[in-house]
Amino acid sequence: MRDDEILGQIRQLIDEQHRLRARLAAGELTSEEEQSRIRLLERSLDRCWDLLRQRRARRDVGDDPDHAAPRPAGEIEDYEY
C-alpha cells in the first residue's frame, strides 16, 4: 500500500467518525452504538498511522518503504508516540 493510499484510507475513516457523530447528534443511533464503532475506527486509524510512520522511517534511512507491514492493533494500541 502506497503512502497516498494509506492517507486516503485515513481520510475515509475520519469522515466515517464525523458521520457517526452527526448521526448520534441527530438521534439516529445510540451512544453505545456510536462508541462501539468509534473504537473500531480508532484501531483502524492507529494501524494506518503506524504503517505510514513505518514507511516514512524506512524511507528516511534509505530502506524500501514497501517492506513495511501493518502490525496487529494490539501491538500498537498502547504504544507511546
Sequence and secondary structure as in RCSB ss.txt:
>XXXX:A:sequence
MRDDEILGQIRQLIDEQHRLRARLAAGELTSEEEQSRIRLLERSLDRCWDLLRQRRARRDVGDDPDHAAPRPAGE
IEDYEY
>XXXX:A:secstr
  HHHHHHHHHHHHHHHHHHHHHHHTTSS HHHHHHHHHHHHHHHHHHHHHHHHHHHHHHTT  GGG     HHH
HTT   
